[in-house]
Amino acid sequence: MTDQHGYSEHDVQREVTELQQKSATAARIFDLRRIIGGLFVVYGVIVTIAGITDGQAAIDKAQGVNINLWTGIAMLILGVFFLVWLKLRPAAPPVPPEEGGAE
């Protein structure tokens, strides 16, 4: 059966399915855990490298603690945690609304 625009019920259902798949893909791509984890890993690498290359004067300025190194390592651990969390518990696809429900 076709509607007033010439679309069959099968065509409409196929379009809805395609849109749901695209929505689920977009939800996985823009999951905040991926963005936060990626940023923490990138910044963690930068800060860790800065900590490794710090001179003794910078370490003495922080009361003998290589703060860049420890902060960089902590950022790396946090970033990896977010990325592992994303891998172990991926975002659930959105549930399509039921058709013909009470209004």
A tleap script that builds the chain and sets N, CA, C and O, in Angstrom:
source leaprc.protein.ff14SB
mol = sequence {
  NMET THR ASP GLN HIE GLY TYR SER GLU HIE
  ASP VAL GLN ARG GLU VAL THR GLU LEU GLN
  GLN LYS SER ALA THR ALA ALA ARG ILE PHE
  ASP LEU ARG ARG ILE ILE GLY GLY LEU PHE
  VAL VAL TYR GLY VAL ILE VAL THR ILE ALA
  GLY ILE THR ASP GLY GLN ALA ALA ILE ASP
  LYS ALA GLN GLY VAL ASN ILE ASN LEU TRP
  THR GLY ILE ALA MET LEU ILE LEU GLY VAL
  PHE PHE LEU VAL TRP LEU LYS LEU ARG PRO
  ALA ALA PRO PRO VAL PRO PRO GLU GLU GLY
  GLY ALA CGLU
}
set mol.1.N position { 0.848 -1.173 0.000 }
set mol.1.CA position { 0.000 0.000 0.000 }
set mol.1.C position { 0.896 1.239 0.000 }
set mol.1.O position { 1.930 1.268 0.667 }
set mol.2.N position { 0.490 2.248 -0.748 }
set mol.2.CA position { 1.268 3.481 -0.821 }
set mol.2.C position { 0.496 4.617 -0.193 }
set mol.2.O position { -0.734 4.602 -0.136 }
set mol.3.N position { 1.259 5.631 0.290 }
set mol.3.CA position { 0.599 6.797 0.881 }
set mol.3.C position { 0.381 7.847 -0.200 }
set mol.3.O position { 0.580 7.579 -1.385 }
set mol.4.N position { -0.029 9.044 0.214 }
set mol.4.CA position { -0.355 10.101 -0.739 }
set mol.4.C position { 0.854 10.592 -1.526 }
set mol.4.O position { 0.689 11.211 -2.578 }
set mol.5.N position { 2.080 10.327 -1.033 }
set mol.5.CA position { 3.288 10.768 -1.727 }
set mol.5.C position { 3.908 9.661 -2.569 }
set mol.5.O position { 4.948 9.875 -3.192 }
set mol.6.N position { 3.299 8.500 -2.600 }
set mol.6.CA position { 3.778 7.410 -3.427 }
set mol.6.C position { 4.797 6.509 -2.736 }
set mol.6.O position { 5.445 5.696 -3.396 }
set mol.7.N position { 4.949 6.640 -1.417 }
set mol.7.CA position { 5.878 5.789 -0.677 }
set mol.7.C position { 5.147 4.581 -0.145 }
set mol.7.O position { 4.049 4.690 0.401 }
set mol.8.N position { 5.767 3.428 -0.309 }
set mol.8.CA position { 5.156 2.227 0.247 }
set mol.8.C position { 5.524 2.109 1.716 }
set mol.8.O position { 6.460 2.758 2.181 }
set mol.9.N position { 4.794 1.288 2.439 }
set mol.9.CA position { 5.065 1.082 3.863 }
set mol.9.C position { 6.464 0.495 4.053 }
set mol.9.O position { 7.145 0.795 5.033 }
set mol.10.N position { 6.878 -0.334 3.115 }
set mol.10.CA position { 8.220 -0.940 3.173 }
set mol.10.C position { 9.303 0.139 3.028 }
set mol.10.O position { 10.310 0.110 3.736 }
set mol.11.N position { 9.091 1.089 2.111 }
set mol.11.CA position { 10.062 2.178 1.926 }
set mol.11.C position { 10.189 3.032 3.180 }
set mol.11.O position { 11.295 3.407 3.570 }
set mol.12.N position { 9.084 3.333 3.799 }
set mol.12.CA position { 9.084 4.151 5.009 }
set mol.12.C position { 9.802 3.410 6.131 }
set mol.12.O position { 10.611 4.000 6.847 }
set mol.13.N position { 9.513 2.124 6.286 }
set mol.13.CA position { 10.158 1.331 7.334 }
set mol.13.C position { 11.663 1.252 7.100 }
set mol.13.O position { 12.439 1.318 8.053 }
set mol.14.N position { 12.087 1.111 5.844 }
set mol.14.CA position { 13.508 1.046 5.509 }
set mol.14.C position { 14.191 2.368 5.853 }
set mol.14.O position { 15.303 2.372 6.380 }
set mol.15.N position { 13.534 3.483 5.559 }
set mol.15.CA position { 14.090 4.804 5.891 }
set mol.15.C position { 14.230 4.981 7.403 }
set mol.15.O position { 15.234 5.506 7.884 }
set mol.16.N position { 13.213 4.537 8.147 }
set mol.16.CA position { 13.252 4.647 9.604 }
set mol.16.C position { 14.401 3.809 10.153 }
set mol.16.O position { 15.119 4.256 11.047 }
set mol.17.N position { 14.581 2.610 9.633 }
set mol.17.CA position { 15.665 1.737 10.079 }
set mol.17.C position { 17.020 2.365 9.786 }
set mol.17.O position { 17.915 2.321 10.630 }
set mol.18.N position { 17.182 2.947 8.607 }
set mol.18.CA position { 18.445 3.602 8.256 }
set mol.18.C position { 18.731 4.783 9.184 }
set mol.18.O position { 19.866 4.966 9.624 }
set mol.19.N position { 17.709 5.582 9.481 }
set mol.19.CA position { 17.888 6.717 10.384 }
set mol.19.C position { 18.249 6.253 11.797 }
set mol.19.O position { 19.065 6.890 12.463 }
set mol.20.N position { 17.657 5.161 12.257 }
set mol.20.CA position { 17.981 4.626 13.579 }
set mol.20.C position { 19.424 4.134 13.625 }
set mol.20.O position { 20.111 4.328 14.628 }
set mol.21.N position { 19.886 3.507 12.560 }
set mol.21.CA position { 21.271 3.037 12.504 }
set mol.21.C position { 22.235 4.217 12.507 }
set mol.21.O position { 23.258 4.178 13.191 }
set mol.22.N position { 21.921 5.263 11.753 }
set mol.22.CA position { 22.776 6.450 11.726 }
set mol.22.C position { 22.800 7.132 13.092 }
set mol.22.O position { 23.841 7.626 13.523 }
set mol.23.N position { 21.663 7.159 13.766 }
set mol.23.CA position { 21.586 7.759 15.090 }
set mol.23.C position { 22.423 6.975 16.089 }
set mol.23.O position { 23.123 7.568 16.909 }
set mol.24.N position { 22.360 5.658 16.030 }
set mol.24.CA position { 23.148 4.822 16.935 }
set mol.24.C position { 24.640 5.004 16.663 }
set mol.24.O position { 25.435 5.046 17.602 }
set mol.25.N position { 25.027 5.113 15.400 }
set mol.25.CA position { 26.431 5.329 15.050 }
set mol.25.C position { 26.900 6.684 15.560 }
set mol.25.O position { 28.001 6.790 16.099 }
set mol.26.N position { 26.093 7.708 15.401 }
set mol.26.CA position { 26.459 9.040 15.893 }
set mol.26.C position { 26.576 9.042 17.407 }
set mol.26.O position { 27.457 9.702 17.957 }
set mol.27.N position { 25.705 8.317 18.086 }
set mol.27.CA position { 25.771 8.249 19.554 }
set mol.27.C position { 27.068 7.589 20.001 }
set mol.27.O position { 27.669 8.012 20.989 }
set mol.28.N position { 27.506 6.552 19.281 }
set mol.28.CA position { 28.767 5.889 19.644 }
set mol.28.C position { 29.962 6.778 19.333 }
set mol.28.O position { 30.911 6.823 20.115 }
set mol.29.N position { 29.937 7.480 18.217 }
set mol.29.CA position { 31.070 8.331 17.832 }
set mol.29.C position { 31.233 9.481 18.818 }
set mol.29.O position { 32.354 9.804 19.209 }
set mol.30.N position { 30.140 10.097 19.219 }
set mol.30.CA position { 30.213 11.279 20.073 }
set mol.30.C position { 29.978 10.961 21.550 }
set mol.30.O position { 29.560 11.827 22.318 }
set mol.31.N position { 30.248 9.721 21.940 }
set mol.31.CA position { 30.161 9.341 23.350 }
set mol.31.C position { 31.194 10.159 24.125 }
set mol.31.O position { 32.365 10.201 23.749 }
set mol.32.N position { 30.765 10.801 25.194 }
set mol.32.CA position { 31.665 11.671 25.965 }
set mol.32.C position { 32.860 10.922 26.536 }
set mol.32.O position { 33.929 11.505 26.717 }
set mol.33.N position { 32.687 9.632 26.821 }
set mol.33.CA position { 33.808 8.865 27.349 }
set mol.33.C position { 34.954 8.806 26.343 }
set mol.33.O position { 36.122 8.838 26.730 }
set mol.34.N position { 34.630 8.721 25.066 }
set mol.34.CA position { 35.657 8.685 24.021 }
set mol.34.C position { 36.388 10.030 23.956 }
set mol.34.O position { 37.615 10.069 23.863 }
set mol.35.N position { 35.642 11.113 24.006 }
set mol.35.CA position { 36.238 12.443 23.910 }
set mol.35.C position { 37.087 12.743 25.139 }
set mol.35.O position { 38.227 13.190 25.015 }
set mol.36.N position { 36.533 12.497 26.328 }
set mol.36.CA position { 37.269 12.770 27.571 }
set mol.36.C position { 38.495 11.872 27.661 }
set mol.36.O position { 39.586 12.344 27.981 }
set mol.37.N position { 38.327 10.593 27.385 }
set mol.37.CA position { 39.451 9.664 27.442 }
set mol.37.C position { 40.547 10.027 26.466 }
set mol.37.O position { 41.729 9.991 26.808 }
set mol.38.N position { 40.162 10.377 25.255 }
set mol.38.CA position { 41.158 10.761 24.244 }
set mol.38.C position { 41.920 12.013 24.638 }
set mol.38.O position { 43.140 12.076 24.487 }
set mol.39.N position { 41.207 13.007 25.142 }
set mol.39.CA position { 41.886 14.241 25.557 }
set mol.39.C position { 42.831 14.002 26.732 }
set mol.39.O position { 43.942 14.533 26.750 }
set mol.40.N position { 42.399 13.209 27.713 }
set mol.40.CA position { 43.268 12.927 28.848 }
set mol.40.C position { 44.513 12.150 28.415 }
set mol.40.O position { 45.602 12.391 28.935 }
set mol.41.N position { 44.362 11.225 27.475 }
set mol.41.CA position { 45.535 10.482 27.000 }
set mol.41.C position { 46.497 11.415 26.276 }
set mol.41.O position { 47.704 11.371 26.515 }
set mol.42.N position { 45.973 12.253 25.395 }
set mol.42.CA position { 46.839 13.175 24.641 }
set mol.42.C position { 47.561 14.133 25.587 }
set mol.42.O position { 48.780 14.282 25.515 }
set mol.43.N position { 46.802 14.783 26.475 }
set mol.43.CA position { 47.428 15.720 27.407 }
set mol.43.C position { 48.335 14.995 28.401 }
set mol.43.O position { 49.353 15.540 28.827 }
set mol.44.N position { 47.967 13.771 28.767 }
set mol.44.CA position { 48.810 12.986 29.662 }
set mol.44.C position { 50.159 12.681 29.053 }
set mol.44.O position { 51.182 12.742 29.735 }
set mol.45.N position { 50.168 12.354 27.778 }
set mol.45.CA position { 51.440 12.102 27.081 }
set mol.45.C position { 52.286 13.371 27.063 }
set mol.45.O position { 53.486 13.323 27.332 }
set mol.46.N position { 51.671 14.493 26.751 }
set mol.46.CA position { 52.411 15.762 26.689 }
set mol.46.C position { 52.995 16.118 28.056 }
set mol.46.O position { 54.168 16.480 28.154 }
set mol.47.N position { 52.188 16.019 29.101 }
set mol.47.CA position { 52.650 16.393 30.440 }
set mol.47.C position { 53.691 15.388 30.952 }
set mol.47.O position { 54.637 15.775 31.637 }
set mol.48.N position { 53.521 14.106 30.624 }
set mol.48.CA position { 54.513 13.108 31.028 }
set mol.48.C position { 55.855 13.374 30.358 }
set mol.48.O position { 56.897 13.273 31.006 }
set mol.49.N position { 55.846 13.704 29.096 }
set mol.49.CA position { 57.094 14.035 28.392 }
set mol.49.C position { 57.725 15.278 29.021 }
set mol.49.O position { 58.942 15.342 29.197 }
set mol.50.N position { 56.887 16.267 29.358 }
set mol.50.CA position { 57.417 17.463 30.026 }
set mol.50.C position { 58.036 17.092 31.369 }
set mol.50.O position { 59.058 17.657 31.759 }
set mol.51.N position { 57.423 16.145 32.080 }
set mol.51.CA position { 57.955 15.714 33.371 }
set mol.51.C position { 59.265 14.959 33.236 }
set mol.51.O position { 60.159 15.096 34.071 }
set mol.52.N position { 59.372 14.169 32.192 }
set mol.52.CA position { 60.611 13.415 31.964 }
set mol.52.C position { 61.757 14.353 31.614 }
set mol.52.O position { 62.901 14.120 32.004 }
set mol.53.N position { 61.448 15.406 30.881 }
set mol.53.CA position { 62.503 16.326 30.425 }
set mol.53.C position { 62.737 17.502 31.371 }
set mol.53.O position { 63.589 18.348 31.101 }
set mol.54.N position { 61.984 17.567 32.488 }
set mol.54.CA position { 62.176 18.662 33.443 }
set mol.54.C position { 63.592 18.628 34.021 }
set mol.54.O position { 64.169 17.568 34.264 }
set mol.55.N position { 64.115 19.810 34.225 }
set mol.55.CA position { 65.420 19.930 34.865 }
set mol.55.C position { 65.275 19.930 36.384 }
set mol.55.O position { 64.167 19.957 36.919 }
set mol.56.N position { 66.399 19.901 37.051 }
set mol.56.CA position { 66.395 19.868 38.514 }
set mol.56.C position { 65.809 21.148 39.105 }
set mol.56.O position { 65.210 21.116 40.180 }
set mol.57.N position { 65.976 22.269 38.413 }
set mol.57.CA position { 65.435 23.538 38.916 }
set mol.57.C position { 63.904 23.486 39.003 }
set mol.57.O position { 63.322 23.983 39.967 }
set mol.58.N position { 63.253 22.888 38.001 }
set mol.58.CA position { 61.795 22.769 38.013 }
set mol.58.C position { 61.335 21.835 39.121 }
set mol.58.O position { 60.312 22.075 39.763 }
set mol.59.N position { 62.089 20.780 39.339 }
set mol.59.CA position { 61.739 19.835 40.410 }
set mol.59.C position { 61.928 20.495 41.774 }
set mol.59.O position { 61.101 20.320 42.669 }
set mol.60.N position { 63.001 21.244 41.933 }
set mol.60.CA position { 63.236 21.944 43.197 }
set mol.60.C position { 62.157 22.992 43.465 }
set mol.60.O position { 61.784 23.228 44.615 }
set mol.61.N position { 61.660 23.615 42.403 }
set mol.61.CA position { 60.614 24.628 42.553 }
set mol.61.C position { 59.329 24.006 43.111 }
set mol.61.O position { 58.541 24.689 43.766 }
set mol.62.N position { 59.119 22.710 42.850 }
set mol.62.CA position { 57.936 22.005 43.340 }
set mol.62.C position { 58.271 21.203 44.598 }
set mol.62.O position { 57.673 20.155 44.842 }
set mol.63.N position { 59.197 21.677 45.374 }
set mol.63.CA position { 59.603 21.079 46.651 }
set mol.63.C position { 60.075 19.634 46.484 }
set mol.63.O position { 59.771 18.771 47.308 }
set mol.64.N position { 60.819 19.385 45.413 }
set mol.64.CA position { 61.439 18.085 45.197 }
set mol.64.C position { 60.542 17.035 44.567 }
set mol.64.O position { 60.943 15.877 44.451 }
set mol.65.N position { 59.345 17.410 44.161 }
set mol.65.CA position { 58.424 16.460 43.527 }
set mol.65.C position { 58.359 16.779 42.036 }
set mol.65.O position { 58.168 17.931 41.647 }
set mol.66.N position { 58.518 15.761 41.213 }
set mol.66.CA position { 58.386 15.956 39.764 }
set mol.66.C position { 56.890 15.949 39.432 }
set mol.66.O position { 56.339 14.945 38.981 }
set mol.67.N position { 56.260 17.090 39.667 }
set mol.67.CA position { 54.805 17.202 39.575 }
set mol.67.C position { 54.297 16.953 38.152 }
set mol.67.O position { 53.218 16.387 37.976 }
set mol.68.N position { 55.047 17.360 37.153 }
set mol.68.CA position { 54.628 17.120 35.770 }
set mol.68.C position { 54.594 15.625 35.462 }
set mol.68.O position { 53.668 15.144 34.809 }
set mol.69.N position { 55.582 14.906 35.924 }
set mol.69.CA position { 55.626 13.469 35.671 }
set mol.69.C position { 54.451 12.771 36.349 }
set mol.69.O position { 53.757 11.980 35.711 }
set mol.70.N position { 54.218 13.049 37.623 }
set mol.70.CA position { 53.131 12.394 38.344 }
set mol.70.C position { 51.756 12.807 37.822 }
set mol.70.O position { 50.848 11.979 37.751 }
set mol.71.N position { 51.599 14.062 37.462 }
set mol.71.CA position { 50.316 14.509 36.904 }
set mol.71.C position { 50.082 13.875 35.540 }
set mol.71.O position { 48.964 13.461 35.231 }
set mol.72.N position { 51.123 13.795 34.727 }
set mol.72.CA position { 51.001 13.158 33.410 }
set mol.72.C position { 50.626 11.695 33.511 }
set mol.72.O position { 49.783 11.212 32.755 }
set mol.73.N position { 51.246 10.988 34.442 }
set mol.73.CA position { 50.915 9.571 34.631 }
set mol.73.C position { 49.470 9.421 35.104 }
set mol.73.O position { 48.754 8.536 34.637 }
set mol.74.N position { 49.041 10.278 36.024 }
set mol.74.CA position { 47.653 10.230 36.496 }
set mol.74.C position { 46.676 10.513 35.358 }
set mol.74.O position { 45.633 9.867 35.261 }
set mol.75.N position { 47.005 11.467 34.505 }
set mol.75.CA position { 46.139 11.778 33.370 }
set mol.75.C position { 46.077 10.602 32.393 }
set mol.75.O position { 45.011 10.298 31.859 }
set mol.76.N position { 47.200 9.948 32.160 }
set mol.76.CA position { 47.210 8.774 31.290 }
set mol.76.C position { 46.333 7.663 31.861 }
set mol.76.O position { 45.560 7.039 31.134 }
set mol.77.N position { 46.458 7.419 33.162 }
set mol.77.CA position { 45.649 6.369 33.794 }
set mol.77.C position { 44.160 6.696 33.673 }
set mol.77.O position { 43.357 5.822 33.344 }
set mol.78.N position { 43.794 7.943 33.936 }
set mol.78.CA position { 42.391 8.339 33.833 }
set mol.78.C position { 41.885 8.216 32.398 }
set mol.78.O position { 40.780 7.722 32.174 }
set mol.79.N position { 42.675 8.658 31.430 }
set mol.79.CA position { 42.274 8.551 30.026 }
set mol.79.C position { 42.102 7.114 29.581 }
set mol.79.O position { 41.143 6.792 28.879 }
set mol.80.N position { 43.023 6.241 29.982 }
set mol.80.CA position { 42.904 4.825 29.638 }
set mol.80.C position { 41.686 4.216 30.323 }
set mol.80.O position { 41.008 3.369 29.740 }
set mol.81.N position { 41.401 4.640 31.557 }
set mol.81.CA position { 40.207 4.163 32.257 }
set mol.81.C position { 38.947 4.485 31.452 }
set mol.81.O position { 38.092 3.617 31.273 }
set mol.82.N position { 38.824 5.714 30.967 }
set mol.82.CA position { 37.641 6.103 30.195 }
set mol.82.C position { 37.539 5.287 28.910 }
set mol.82.O position { 36.446 4.863 28.536 }
set mol.83.N position { 38.654 5.064 28.235 }
set mol.83.CA position { 38.622 4.317 26.978 }
set mol.83.C position { 38.311 2.839 27.212 }
set mol.83.O position { 37.603 2.227 26.412 }
set mol.84.N position { 38.826 2.260 28.289 }
set mol.84.CA position { 38.502 0.866 28.617 }
set mol.84.C position { 37.028 0.758 28.999 }
set mol.84.O position { 36.349 -0.188 28.599 }
set mol.85.N position { 36.536 1.718 29.766 }
set mol.85.CA position { 35.124 1.748 30.131 }
set mol.85.C position { 34.244 1.782 28.881 }
set mol.85.O position { 33.233 1.084 28.801 }
set mol.86.N position { 34.640 2.598 27.914 }
set mol.86.CA position { 33.893 2.691 26.667 }
set mol.86.C position { 33.894 1.357 25.938 }
set mol.86.O position { 32.877 0.947 25.379 }
set mol.87.N position { 35.035 0.681 25.944 }
set mol.87.CA position { 35.152 -0.600 25.236 }
set mol.87.C position { 34.333 -1.693 25.931 }
set mol.87.O position { 33.683 -2.500 25.267 }
set mol.88.N position { 34.365 -1.717 27.273 }
set mol.88.CA position { 33.667 -2.766 28.008 }
set mol.88.C position { 32.159 -2.541 28.075 }
set mol.88.O position { 31.391 -3.502 28.071 }
set mol.89.N position { 31.732 -1.290 28.135 }
set mol.89.CA position { 30.309 -0.955 28.238 }
set mol.89.C position { 29.932 0.049 27.154 }
set mol.89.O position { 29.759 1.232 27.449 }
set mol.90.N position { 29.800 -0.404 25.889 }
set mol.90.CA position { 29.462 0.549 24.818 }
set mol.90.C position { 28.073 1.150 25.019 }
set mol.90.O position { 27.226 0.599 25.722 }
set mol.91.N position { 27.873 2.279 24.388 }
set mol.91.CA position { 26.580 2.968 24.497 }
set mol.91.C position { 25.491 2.107 23.877 }
set mol.91.O position { 25.659 1.558 22.788 }
set mol.92.N position { 24.385 1.999 24.577 }
set mol.92.CA position { 23.253 1.221 24.073 }
set mol.92.C position { 22.584 2.005 22.950 }
set mol.92.O position { 22.453 3.226 23.034 }
set mol.93.N position { 22.161 1.305 21.901 }
set mol.93.CA position { 21.460 2.021 20.830 }
set mol.93.C position { 20.134 2.559 21.348 }
set mol.93.O position { 19.524 1.962 22.235 }
set mol.94.N position { 19.688 3.681 20.803 }
set mol.94.CA position { 18.423 4.246 21.264 }
set mol.94.C position { 17.260 3.298 20.978 }
set mol.94.O position { 17.229 2.627 19.947 }
set mol.95.N position { 16.319 3.255 21.894 }
set mol.95.CA position { 15.151 2.386 21.747 }
set mol.95.C position { 14.123 3.114 20.888 }
set mol.95.O position { 13.735 4.239 21.204 }
set mol.96.N position { 13.676 2.476 19.798 }
set mol.96.CA position { 12.686 3.153 18.951 }
set mol.96.C position { 11.351 3.251 19.668 }
set mol.96.O position { 10.968 2.341 20.404 }
set mol.97.N position { 10.643 4.351 19.455 }
set mol.97.CA position { 9.337 4.501 20.101 }
set mol.97.C position { 8.350 3.472 19.555 }
set mol.97.O position { 8.392 3.098 18.383 }
set mol.98.N position { 7.473 3.036 20.430 }
set mol.98.CA position { 6.453 2.069 20.007 }
set mol.98.C position { 5.398 2.783 19.197 }
set mol.98.O position { 4.973 3.889 19.533 }
set mol.99.N position { 4.978 2.131 18.116 }
set mol.99.CA position { 3.955 2.720 17.264 }
set mol.99.C position { 2.572 2.269 17.736 }
set mol.99.O position { 2.407 1.145 18.210 }
set mol.100.N position { 1.618 3.121 17.607 }
set mol.100.CA position { 0.242 2.774 17.958 }
set mol.100.C position { -0.013 2.798 19.444 }
set mol.100.O position { -0.967 2.178 19.915 }
set mol.101.N position { 0.819 3.500 20.199 }
set mol.101.CA position { 0.629 3.585 21.647 }
set mol.101.C position { -0.487 4.534 22.004 }
set mol.101.O position { -1.026 5.236 21.149 }
set mol.102.N position { -0.826 4.547 23.274 }
set mol.102.CA position { -1.900 5.444 23.745 }
set mol.102.C position { -1.421 6.879 23.648 }
set mol.102.O position { -0.263 7.176 23.938 }
set mol.103.N position { -2.290 7.741 23.252 }
set mol.103.CA position { -1.927 9.152 23.092 }
set mol.103.C position { -2.594 10.004 24.116 }
set mol.103.O position { -2.401 11.219 24.129 }
savepdb mol mol.pdb
quit
